[in-house]
Amino acid sequence: MNLRISATALLSLSTVSNGLKILSEHCSTIKADFARRQLAEWNSSAAFTSADGTANIPVLTVSDDGSSFTVDIEGATQVPSDDPEVVHFVTHVYVEDQDGNVVDMQTFNPLSEGYPTVLMNMPAGVTELTPYTFNNLDGLWVGESVSTGGTDDQDRIITCGEGETLQFVGRAWPSVVADLEKQQKDTFGSDVPFTESDSAKHTPYITFDEEAGTAIVMVGSEEGEIHPMSGSTDGVTEPHWITEVWVVDDQGYTTTLNSLDPTGVDYASLEFYPDSNSKQLTAYIWCNIHGLYVGPTVDIPSKGDGEDTAEIPENSATGVVASLGGIFAAALPMFVM
Ligand SMILES: *[C@@H]1O[C@H](CO)[C@@H](O)[C@H](O)[C@H]1NC(C)=O
């Protein structure tokens, strides 16, 4: 009898209405960092609104059947560039629900034609959505809240950041790196990245798994200090994490750039297949608090015994082994072109 009662109680618990499950803190971590930067760089404790200007205001429109919505930033300036003095673009678009949870966040490719537009699926259990956008030169902006026509009596799962929409597409990488170089100059007064002699804890070291044919970047070292990955679950507590890791080869080609999710991760690392044309690799990282770091350049070991590098897959230029916080770098966010 007792057993039956507890079984029933368990069942009703798992189907409790308005249950909220958040699978990743990546979005709330990035949101907290935007708030930190908005204050540090734009001296504003809140997102800018239409009272501050109209160009960057995101406008959210729910589709007729309520299954999706778009966010448009019609006046946003898009100047993709690898020049830190020139690059000007919308880096992220995100949307909050009626309780301030980030229900979706996407990077934006500055090379897309026209003004920034993203299409997102309508999550369950959401009654109201508020759109936000972050622009590398103009800061954080918020648009009008919109009623979705939905109800809040359903279980809710927020997958934000668990998928691939927070990875920048390859064509956006030069602009992303240029913006980080600009921040290095503006915030730290340095034209060059910091190195091992500034902080080994922030330095990305590359090793190789010759069996698997992969290269592994690790920030800090197990013998010394490992850089922490402290996210923000509430979108307010200040996070401290390695936001991006990227690798440049001896031809100057950026072979991979990955945005790291701190959720459940003890240290920053990235495993990937080096491009078969690369002979040397150099890794870079951005720490949201301490800036840009470059690691030592390393030679890619030859496989020896006539095997050379032939076993490395042909299409490996942007291939990333999903592990330890690494997510596919070639991921394509859902765009409306
Ligand atoms: C920052 O903003 C406050 C008011 O919000 C103002 O009093 C102060 O002068 C501003 N500081 C700078 C450096 O602009």
The ligand as an SDF file (V2000), in Angstrom:
LIG
                    3D

 14 14  0  0  0  0  0  0  0  0999 V2000
   28.3470   56.9100  -15.5230 C   0  0  0  0  0  0  0  0  0  0  0  0
   26.9620   57.0930  -15.3090 O   0  0  0  0  0  0  0  0  0  0  0  0
   26.6270   57.8510  -14.1570 C   0  0  0  0  0  0  0  0  0  0  0  0
   25.1160   57.9300  -14.0390 C   0  0  0  0  0  0  0  0  0  0  0  0
   24.4970   56.8100  -14.5610 O   0  0  0  0  0  0  0  0  0  0  0  0
   27.2240   59.2290  -14.2610 C   0  0  0  0  0  0  0  0  0  0  0  0
   26.9470   59.9400  -13.0700 O   0  0  0  0  0  0  0  0  0  0  0  0
   28.7250   59.1480  -14.4750 C   0  0  0  0  0  0  0  0  0  0  0  0
   29.2430   60.4200  -14.7090 O   0  0  0  0  0  0  0  0  0  0  0  0
   29.0310   58.2540  -15.6570 C   0  0  0  0  0  0  0  0  0  0  0  0
   30.4680   58.0590  -15.7830 N   0  0  0  0  0  0  0  0  0  0  0  0
   31.1240   58.2090  -16.9180 C   0  0  0  0  0  0  0  0  0  0  0  0
   32.5920   57.9570  -16.8820 C   0  0  0  0  0  0  0  0  0  0  0  0
   30.5790   58.5390  -17.9560 O   0  0  0  0  0  0  0  0  0  0  0  0
  1  2  1  0
  1 10  1  0
  2  3  1  0
  3  4  1  0
  3  6  1  0
  4  5  1  0
  6  7  1  0
  6  8  1  0
  8  9  1  0
  8 10  1  0
 10 11  1  0
 11 12  1  0
 12 13  1  0
 12 14  2  0
M  END
$$$$
